[in-house]
Amino acid sequence: MLKFVEIGGLIKKGLGQKVVKKFSENQDVISVGFANGRATDMFDVQQFGDASEADILTLIVKERKGNSVFDELYNHLKLATHNNGVIFKHETIAKSSVNNR
């Protein structure tokens, strides 16, 4: 049975589609998607008073590649130099019914 990790994030609106396009081709990424949401105090532009729209990001990744995919996502979003959001990685997902690819 394969083990997986979840990588998530709250990123600037519009970046989610670019992440899906890039990481959906990666064989170590089981699932990648995003949903719309709102965030406060994270981005330079606040479209709704004290809040701005954001993309809520979720990737399910093979555990053995979790760190490398996380680092690739960090670099892709240019988080070291741009105020594009925050990403995080959870511990190993203990149970799943995902088939091995």
Residue pairs with C-beta under 8 A, 6 or more apart in sequence:
1 96
2 62
2 63
2 96
2 98
2 100
3 62
3 63
3 64
3 92
3 93
4 30
4 60
4 61
4 62
4 63
4 92
4 93
4 96
4 98
5 60
5 61
5 63
5 66
5 89
5 90
5 91
5 92
5 93
6 58
6 59
6 60
6 61
6 89
6 90
6 93
7 57
7 58
7 59
7 61
7 66
7 69
7 70
7 73
7 87
7 88
7 89
7 90
8 56
8 57
8 58
8 59
8 87
8 88
8 89
8 90
9 56
9 57
9 73
9 77
9 85
9 86
9 87
9 88
10 37
10 39
10 42
10 54
10 55
10 56
10 57
10 85
10 86
11 19
11 34
11 54
11 55
11 57
11 77
11 84
11 85
11 86
11 87
12 43
12 54
12 55
12 83
12 84
12 85
13 36
13 52
13 53
13 54
13 55
14 55
15 55
15 77
15 84
15 85
16 34
16 55
16 56
16 57
17 34
17 55
18 76
19 32
19 34
19 55
19 57
19 59
19 73
19 76
19 77
20 32
20 33
20 34
22 76
23 29
23 32
23 59
23 69
23 73
24 32
26 69
27 101
28 61
28 62
28 64
28 65
28 68
28 69
29 59
29 60
29 61
29 69
30 60
30 61
30 62
30 98
30 101
31 58
31 59
31 60
32 57
32 58
32 59
32 60
33 57
33 58
34 55
34 56
34 57
34 58
35 55
35 56
36 53
36 54
36 55
36 56
37 53
37 54
37 55
37 56
38 48
38 51
38 52
38 53
38 54
39 51
39 52
39 53
39 54
39 85
40 46
40 50
40 51
40 52
41 50
42 52
42 54
42 83
42 85
42 86
43 52
43 54
43 83
43 84
43 85
44 83
45 52
46 52
47 53
54 85
55 85
57 87
59 69
59 73
60 93
60 98
61 69
61 70
63 92
66 89
67 89
70 87
70 89
73 87
74 80
74 87
77 84
77 85
77 87
78 84
79 85
79 86
79 87
